[in-house]
Amino acid sequence: MKYAGWLLGLFAGGAIAHPAPSSMLRLEFGQQAVHAELWVPASELEYARAADPGGELSAYLLRHLGAESQDGKAWRVTLEALRETTYLDHPYVVAQLSLAPPAGETAGLFVLVTDAVTHEVRNHVVYVTARRGAGSDLLGALQYPARRLRVAAP
């Protein structure tokens, strides 16, 4: 019995040390558009979609991810591909997207609007990065209630 507290602490510590997986949105800035790769943990996505049923996964993602110029003009968001993969023993859905600004706007400055998981999973975090050379820069993170992030090309 004298080890019961120690064992309980060991198991509780293990549970705390294994946080829920986060999402990542990696941006690559081009002259006419921004290419985006969104990695979303399948388990978190499934939970969030249960609260927003109806339609295909592609339609769901497009309802919950958008971009707009600084003055609120909507960008055209196109889902180019969807696939499933595993990272660190956790299944992910990976979406390839293209974000194109309205005529006359630059692709290097916009407001990202997304809540694909965070509208239901309040502790979920979406890390937004920009590709730079061989690495990437962290541009920001979104967690409920935040769903908008001003993005500028590095």
N, C-alpha and C positions, 0 to 999 in steps of 0.2 A: 504493500500500500504506500510505502514512502516514495515509490517511484511513479505513482499514478499522476501526480501533478506535473512531474517532469515529462512524462509521455504525452499528457494532454497538451502541454505547452509546445512540445515538438510537433504534434499534428496540427495544432492551431497555427503555429509559425509557418508550416508548410502551406497551409491554406492561404495565409496572408501573402506569402512569397510568390504565389502564382496568380498575378492579376489577370483580369479579363484582357484579351487581345485588343489592340487598337487598330484603327484604319490608317492608311497612308495614301495621300494623293500627291503624286510626283508630276510636276509640270515641266514641260520643255517648250521654251518660247521660240516661235518662228516669226517670220516677217508678217504673215497674213493670218496666223492662227496660233493657238496654244494646244499642244498635244498633252493629254493628261492620262495618267495611268492610276486608276483607283484600286487599291487593295482593301477589301472588306472581309473581316472574319465571317465565315458562313454561319456560325452559330448566332452571332449578334444580328446579322442580317435577317436570318429566319425569324428571330424574336420580333424585330422591328416590323417586318412585313406582315406579321400576324395581326398587327393593329391597323394595317392599311392594305386590306386584301383587295383582290381584283387585278386582273391583268397580268401580263408577263413581267418577268424580272427586268427586262430592258425598259419597259414603260415605267415601272416603279422607280428605277434609277434616274430616268429622265425627269420624273416628277419631283425628285428630291435633290437634284444637282443642277445648278444653273450658274450663269455668269451675266453680269451687266456692266455697262460703262459707269463711270463716276456719276453721271447725271441720270442713271436709271434705265437707259436703253438696253433692252434685252439682247444678249448674244445668241447666236445659233449654236446649240449644243448637239453634237451627233455622236451616237454610240456606234463605234466602228467594230468592236469585237468584245465577246465575253468568253471567259474560260474559267476553269477551276484548277486550283493548284494547292499544294501543301507547303507550309513554311513553319519550321520549328514544331512539327507534329500537329499543326492546326490547319484545317481546311480554310481556304480563302477563295473568294470570288474576285477575279481581276477583270476590270472593265477598261477598255481602251476608248478614249473619247477625244473628240476634237471640239475646241471652243473657238468660235470665229466671231470677231467683233462686227458691229454694224459698219456700213460704208463710212469712211472718213475717220474712224476710230483706230487707235493703235492697239496691237495685240500685247503690248507690254505693260498695260495698266488697266486693271478691272477690279470688280468686286465679285468674289466667289460667294455663292449662296448654296449651302448644302446642309442637310439634316437627315441623310439617308438612314442613319442608325440612331443618331443622337435625339431624334424626336421621341423615341421610346426608351432607349437605354441611356439614362441620364449620366452615367459615369463613363460613357464611351468617349474616346478622344479621336479626332481626325487630325493627323499631322500633315501639314502642307509643306512640301519641299520643292525646290527648283533645281533642275540639273545644271551643274556648272562644271565644265571640263570632265574630269574623271570622278568628281564627287558631286555633292549636292549641298544646298543651303536650306536651312529651316526658315520658312517664311512666316510660320505661325501655326497655331493649333485652334481647333474649334471643339468646344464641349458645351452641352446644354447649359444655359439657354442660348448661347451664341450660335448663330447660323450664318453670319456674314463676316467675311475677311477681306480687307483691302489687300490686293496683290499687286506688286510691282516687280518687273523683271530685274534680276540682280545685275 
